[in-house]
């Protein structure tokens, strides 16, 4: 998936490369809180997960839903 940035003449940024099930690396990914989800974790079955906007060291960005208990990525969302 590629997302065009308006006003930058066909400049494209790759999405951040994060996999579901990966351990959450908030410091490496420059995470910023986005929202809470009322759904259970796929891995430890806690009752809610938290969404973060993240950016990796290469400047790629995306949004991930993370379990606050086991700290695993449950989803990647837009």
PECOR-V781452 format. One record per pair of residues at least 24 apart in sequence whose ideal C-beta (glycine too) atoms are under 7 Angstrom apart, sorted by the first residue. I is the first residue (numbers start at 1). GAP is how many residues later the second one is. If there is no record, write none. Layout:
I/GAP
I/GAP
This chain:
13/47
14/46
15/45
15/47
16/38
16/39
16/40
16/44
16/45
16/46
17/43
18/44
18/46
18/55
18/58
19/54
20/53
20/54
20/55
20/56
21/51
21/52
22/51
23/48
23/49
24/42
24/47
24/48
24/49
28/29
29/25
29/26
29/27
30/24
30/25
34/29
37/28
41/26
41/28
41/29
41/33
42/32
43/24
43/27
43/29
44/25
44/26
49/25
51/26
